[in-house]
Structures are given as C-alpha cells and as structure tokens.
Amino acid sequence: AEAVAYLAAQKFVMYSPLYRLQQEFERQGLKLSRQTMANWLLNISEKWLRPVYDTLREQLCKEPVLHADETTLQVLKEPGRSSTSKSYMWLYRTSGCAKQAIVLYEYRPTRRAENAAAFLEGFSGWLHADGYAGYHRLPENIRVVGCWAHLRRKFDEAVNALPKEQQVGCTALEGLQYCNILFAIEKELADLPPEERYIQRLARSKPVMDALLAWAETKTAPPKSSLGKALYYLREQWPYLKRFLEDGRLEISNNRAERSIKPFVMGRKNWLFANTEGGAQSSAIVYSLIETARENNLDPYRYLVHVFSKAPGLAVTDKNWAAKLLPENIPPECCITKK
C-alpha cells in the first residue's frame, strides 16, 4: 500500500514523471521499470479507487451548485485517432455551499457537450462554467452561471493591449472598473449567509450590472480587437453572467474550478501526455481522489495508504465498502497537520 501510494503522490502531487522515478530508483539500486509502475497505477485505480470515485460522483450529482471546466490533453495511442489529436480532461466540483468538498476529473476524447451531460446525469441545479457554448446545450434542468472573472480578464487584456500613455481613461478601463466594483462588493458579502447575500446583491450589485450593460450598448470597437472581443463576450454571455443574482449560494466567478484544474495543468507540463486512453482515465481517477483529499484537509499520501490498506478487507465483507473510504470517514491521523 505504501509503495503504490508513494508512486501516486510523486506523480500526481509532486508532478514527477515515471521515467524520472525510475532513474531515481536506479540510482538507489532499485530495479523498478516505468512500465511496472504504470501497471500498478492502472490496476489500483480501476480496482480500488474507481468504486470510491463512482460513489463520490453520486454524491456530487446530488449537490444544488457545481462548477465545471476542461483543459486539453494529448493521448498518444487511441483507436482511430492520430497521436497529435486534441483530447480533453474535464473537471467537475462542488461549490462553496457544499458540506463535503468533491473534485472529480473525467477524461474524454472530445469537447462535446454530451460528455458533460452524461457525467452530470441525475444532476439538477446551477452549474458555474466559462463561456464555452457546449455548456449552454445542456438539459434545461441544468442552469449555467457565467464567469465574471473571464469578462474582467478580457477588459484587462484590452487595457494592456494599448500603449501605456493611452491606458488612462480608455474605454476598456471603464469596463474593467465596473467589474472591479462587482468583485469588491462580493468580497464584502463573503461572510454573509446566502439569503442575506442574495438581498445585498440585488440592492448593490444589480445597479452596477445594469449600468455596465447600458454603458456597453453605447460602445463600439473592431470585432477582432481586444476591446471588441471583451464587448462581444459581455453581450453574448449576459444571460449567464446575470444569473449569479438569482441565488445567494452562487459565486461571481468560476475561479473555484480553475483552481482545481490547475494541479492537472501543472502535472501536464512535466509528463506532457498520456500513453493510452486507459492511462488517461486512470490519471483522472487518481487526480480526483488526491484533489478531493486535499480539499478535505487530508494528506494525499496518508489517505491513499489508508484506502489501499483497508479496501481489500472491506470489499470482502461489505458491498458498500467504497462509502467507508470517502474523506468524511477517514481517521484523523490522515489529516494534514497545521502548524
């Protein structure tokens, strides 16, 4: 259990590729091939981690508010596809209103909307997402909430696209300032209960948003310019951007999902690609349990050691064994010690 948990932590927490681990082991006199390590991770993810992953997914889809994001991944060996084809790692996670944080990755060869629809089968509620149109084709019982951080970023890029002497008082800066006011209000409302936050947003944020939309209707810019792209994003995404006013549990941005997908992006910079589709999905499962553990103040290595140690015995006597290995049921010794 300790050996496999160590390998998983080194690859998915420390972002160390298996070939580097093989080299390090060889320097210490240990003959352990990259292929053997990969097989271990594939086997444990399918046999012992997937049942826990599936149980977490069931819990995730019962939540009223979720966040989603996706990023690219290269898979070298996929039937019917070239090694340079662009594949995707999807991310779904709970929002700040959830009692139990859950972070799940899923590998899919494409970016089609039906991937999200299939994963979220049974879910009905709010889904925070970016401006990708695929999310807007989800079933009607899933209401997409737009991301103001994306809009603010576009106005910021439009400001920085100008020479410094032209930035002061420019149109893009005006749009950026509207966004900054909204984020400042959210910071002040952060500790309020959802019901009070909802009331305060209608009183304070809605007038700012109405003013921003009215301001945008008076502005024009070349469509391909940075300002033109920001104005287009604002108008095209407005039905989704304004939805965070409808429920105090909602957030002004999808930054929560972006932070959760970052560990995968950091790892990808080191190990670059997945060899097979099975390897990609195995990585998704291991990442899911590691990031869910971290979100629940569990040390990933100690959590995985606990899972691998307990799962074989529990599986013999309890058909619902996976539920007993969820973060909420893990002993205190697996927690991260805070100094």
Beta strands, then each sheet from edge to edge (+ up, - down):
strand 1: 65-77
strand 2: 86-94
strand 3: 103-108
strand 4: 125-128
strand 5: 142-145
strand 6: 274-276
sheet 1: 3+ 2- 1+ 4+ 5+
sheet 2: 3+ 2- 1+ 6+
end
